[in-house]
Amino acid sequence: MKTNPSRDQLTKSLDRRIKHLMIRVLEKFEDRFPDVDDTRDGQVFKSDLRNAFNDAIRAQRDELRDYDVDYRPLKVTDDNVLAMTQTFMQTVQKIDFDPKPSIRFYAGTQHRRVLEALRNELGAGVVTTDDDGLVLEIVGLLDIVRSVLPIMDRYRLHANISPRYDEWRGQVVKLYRS
C-alpha cells in the first residue's frame, strides 16, 4: 500500500483527538463516581467505553482509506505565517539556488507526490529525474518572481538555508529590476 503523508498525518491527528476525548470522558466519569473501580459494573463500563472509542478510531481509519487526501507541502500556522510542513522538510534532501535564476528542490524517487504538490502549490516548475532521485526545477525570472519569492519570503526558513536564500533573492531582484 502506498503511503500518503496527508492521510497519515490526518489519521494521527484524529487518533490523538479521539484518545484525548476518551481520557477526558474517563477522568470525568471517575471524578463523578470515585468508587467506579471498586465495582464489577464500573470496571465493565470503563472497558466498554474504551472499546467504543477504539471502535471509533478503527472506523475513522477505515473511512479515511476510502478517500484520496491531497498532500499539501505548505501550511498556514496559527500566527498566520506560511510554513512548509514537517513532512515536506523531511522529504527534501537539498535546495539549490542558481542566480540565472532558477531553484531546484531534490528528493528521493519515492517522494514524487510531494514534489508534484509543491509544483502545484507554486504554479511553476518541472519535476524530472536525475541520478540521485527527483528534482523540481523552476527556471525563469518571471516564474521565480511571481511564484517562488512571494512564498519563500513568507515561510520560515531553516537557519542553514536562510542566508543562501537571502543572497540568491537579492541577485534575482537585482536582475528583475534591471
C-alpha positions as semicolon CSV with decimal commas, in nm:
position;residue;x (nm);y (nm);z (nm)
1;M;0,000;0,000;0,000
2;K;0,137;0,342;-0,097
3;T;0,183;0,586;0,185
4;N;0,012;0,921;0,172
5;P;0,167;1,185;0,401
6;S;-0,156;1,384;0,429
7;R;-0,368;1,080;0,512
8;D;-0,110;0,958;0,764
9;Q;-0,092;1,300;0,928
10;L;-0,472;1,328;0,938
11;T;-0,506;0,977;1,080
12;K;-0,257;1,051;1,359
13;S;-0,429;1,380;1,439
14;L;-0,773;1,218;1,457
15;D;-0,637;0,930;1,667
16;R;-0,490;1,180;1,914
17;R;-0,817;1,373;1,936
18;I;-1,029;1,062;1,992
19;K;-0,786;0,928;2,255
20;H;-0,781;1,267;2,428
21;L;-1,161;1,269;2,432
22;M;-1,164;0,914;2,571
23;I;-0,925;1,011;2,852
24;R;-1,129;1,321;2,936
25;V;-1,453;1,119;2,947
26;L;-1,294;0,854;3,172
27;E;-1,149;1,121;3,402
28;K;-1,486;1,295;3,433
29;F;-1,657;0,962;3,496
30;E;-1,404;0,873;3,767
31;D;-1,443;1,220;3,923
32;R;-1,821;1,179;3,930
33;F;-1,806;0,818;4,055
34;P;-1,484;0,786;4,259
35;D;-1,551;0,425;4,359
36;V;-1,601;0,307;3,999
37;D;-1,300;0,073;4,012
38;D;-1,436;-0,094;4,325
39;T;-1,736;-0,242;4,146
40;R;-1,754;-0,500;3,871
41;D;-2,014;-0,293;3,681
42;G;-1,787;0,013;3,694
43;Q;-1,492;-0,181;3,553
44;V;-1,712;-0,332;3,279
45;F;-1,847;0,014;3,191
46;K;-1,496;0,162;3,163
47;S;-1,388;-0,132;2,948
48;D;-1,692;-0,090;2,722
49;L;-1,621;0,282;2,694
50;R;-1,259;0,216;2,589
51;N;-1,380;-0,039;2,332
52;A;-1,631;0,212;2,193
53;F;-1,358;0,474;2,147
54;N;-1,123;0,219;1,990
55;D;-1,404;0,117;1,753
56;A;-1,443;0,484;1,657
57;I;-1,069;0,507;1,585
58;R;-1,079;0,193;1,368
59;A;-1,388;0,318;1,183
60;Q;-1,233;0,656;1,102
61;R;-0,915;0,481;0,978
62;D;-1,125;0,258;0,751
63;E;-1,318;0,558;0,626
64;L;-1,000;0,755;0,551
65;R;-0,871;0,466;0,338
66;D;-1,164;0,527;0,104
67;Y;-1,059;0,886;0,034
68;D;-0,759;1,022;-0,152
69;V;-0,630;1,305;0,065
70;D;-0,417;1,555;-0,128
71;Y;-0,082;1,632;0,025
72;R;-0,016;1,999;0,087
73;P;0,352;2,089;0,130
74;L;0,271;2,434;0,269
75;K;0,051;2,530;0,562
76;V;-0,055;2,846;0,741
77;T;0,044;2,842;1,107
78;D;-0,165;2,971;1,398
79;D;0,017;3,305;1,384
80;N;-0,076;3,335;1,012
81;V;0,271;3,261;0,877
82;L;0,313;3,041;0,573
83;A;0,535;2,745;0,657
84;M;0,644;2,422;0,496
85;T;0,513;2,109;0,662
86;Q;0,745;1,884;0,858
87;T;0,681;1,602;0,611
88;F;0,796;1,827;0,326
89;M;1,109;1,932;0,515
90;Q;1,193;1,567;0,581
91;T;1,136;1,485;0,212
92;V;1,358;1,748;0,052
93;Q;1,722;1,642;0,051
94;K;1,869;1,964;-0,083
95;I;1,775;2,304;-0,231
96;D;1,996;2,472;-0,491
97;F;1,973;2,843;-0,564
98;D;2,110;2,948;-0,903
99;P;2,137;3,320;-0,991
100;K;2,046;3,253;-1,361
101;P;1,771;3,246;-1,196
102;S;1,650;2,902;-1,103
103;I;1,578;2,700;-0,794
104;R;1,595;2,321;-0,756
105;F;1,443;2,102;-0,487
106;Y;1,590;1,749;-0,464
107;A;1,410;1,447;-0,317
108;G;1,411;1,068;-0,340
109;T;1,208;0,894;-0,608
110;Q;0,952;0,776;-0,351
111;H;0,855;1,141;-0,288
112;R;0,721;1,231;-0,633
113;R;0,381;1,328;-0,489
114;V;0,542;1,574;-0,251
115;L;0,737;1,748;-0,528
116;E;0,431;1,746;-0,755
117;A;0,227;1,902;-0,473
118;L;0,490;2,173;-0,430
119;R;0,492;2,235;-0,806
120;N;0,113;2,272;-0,797
121;E;0,133;2,500;-0,494
122;L;0,391;2,724;-0,662
123;G;0,222;2,707;-1,001
124;A;0,553;2,666;-1,180
125;G;0,833;2,421;-1,246
126;V;0,901;2,076;-1,382
127;V;0,971;1,754;-1,194
128;T;1,246;1,547;-1,356
129;T;1,464;1,251;-1,265
130;D;1,838;1,264;-1,208
131;D;2,098;1,014;-1,081
132;D;2,010;1,074;-0,715
133;G;1,630;1,089;-0,742
134;L;1,385;1,360;-0,838
135;V;1,433;1,730;-0,899
136;L;1,170;2,004;-0,904
137;E;1,328;2,282;-1,107
138;I;1,179;2,626;-1,154
139;V;1,360;2,832;-1,416
140;G;1,299;3,182;-1,542
141;L;1,288;3,524;-1,393
142;L;0,910;3,573;-1,411
143;D;0,826;3,232;-1,262
144;I;1,074;3,292;-0,982
145;V;0,949;3,644;-0,906
146;R;0,577;3,563;-0,935
147;S;0,570;3,216;-0,780
148;V;0,872;3,140;-0,566
149;L;0,970;3,467;-0,399
150;P;0,627;3,551;-0,251
151;I;0,602;3,208;-0,089
152;M;0,966;3,175;0,016
153;D;0,952;3,525;0,169
154;R;0,654;3,425;0,382
155;Y;0,772;3,096;0,525
156;R;1,023;3,035;0,800
157;L;1,348;2,914;0,652
158;H;1,586;2,678;0,827
159;A;1,893;2,854;0,967
160;N;2,133;2,695;0,717
161;I;1,912;2,786;0,417
162;S;1,813;3,141;0,512
163;P;2,146;3,318;0,431
164;R;2,175;3,137;0,096
165;Y;1,817;3,227;0,011
166;D;1,866;3,594;0,107
167;E;2,175;3,621;-0,114
168;W;2,001;3,446;-0,407
169;R;1,690;3,660;-0,362
170;G;1,899;3,976;-0,377
171;Q;2,055;3,863;-0,706
172;V;1,713;3,774;-0,853
173;V;1,556;4,105;-0,751
174;K;1,854;4,297;-0,891
175;L;1,819;4,108;-1,221
176;Y;1,443;4,171;-1,226
177;R;1,483;4,547;-1,171
178;S;1,742;4,582;-1,450
